[in-house]
Amino acid sequence: MRILLAEDEKRMASALAAILKQEKYDVDHVADGASALAALETGAYDLAVLDVMMPEMSGFEAARRARGQGIKTPILMLTAKSGLDDKVEGLDSGADDYLTKPFETKELLARLRALGRRNAGFQESGPRYGDLSLDTATATLSCTATGQSVRLGEKELRILEYMFLNRGQILNREQLAMKIWGFENEAEYNNVEVYMSFTRKKLAFVGSKVEIKAVRGLGYELRVRDV
């Protein structure tokens, strides 16, 4: 799961990034509100953690503008302000949850898990599609029709996790590169093709009817193969 962390205080950002990475989240960090909004606009993130007081644009304004564009990424707002009016403003701006500094690590992680569960297509046991189930904790792909399972590499797991969430949609190379390799990474297009090939082989190994279909000139689509 990829998280956008928007925090301008360097020590806080470094500490939060370390905590999230230890919990196996992929984390991209930005230090101002305008960069946070630009990152949210890519659609590459499963969750966003936004500090309220940031240069160029506040977390409130970044969330408000993102929601105005129809961006549905769950947002957790962080702030040193604990007043009721500030909490109301945060939630009214489009944030899904609000956490006051200082906070306990356990509470932060619990709130992120709760927000992650709200994403469509995810259940406690992991995402499912067709005859496939994906255990993100163990990076295992299983086919209920054949009983076969296979271990996935990190990039294969991220590809399938993203495609499960966006099943029925055609995802282009730019979207996939941004999601899998990160906000500031300039992964070449052939990286997408290479890892798509690896992932297709894993689908074939477990005998699934689900396939990754290349749509000429547009991108890739996850769908159940016609029998």
Secondary structure, 3 states (H helix, E strand, C coil): CEEEEECCCHHHHHHHHHHHHHCCCEEEEECCHHHHHHHHHCCCCCEEEEECCCCCCCHHHHHHHHHHCCCCCCEEEEECCCCHHHHHHHHHCCCCEEEECCCCHHHHHHHHHHHHHCCCCCCCCCCEECCEEEECCCCEEEECCCCCEEECCHHHHHHHHHHHHCCCCEECHHHHHHHHHCCCCCCCHHHHHHHHHHHHHHHHHHCCCEEEEEECCCEEEEEECCC
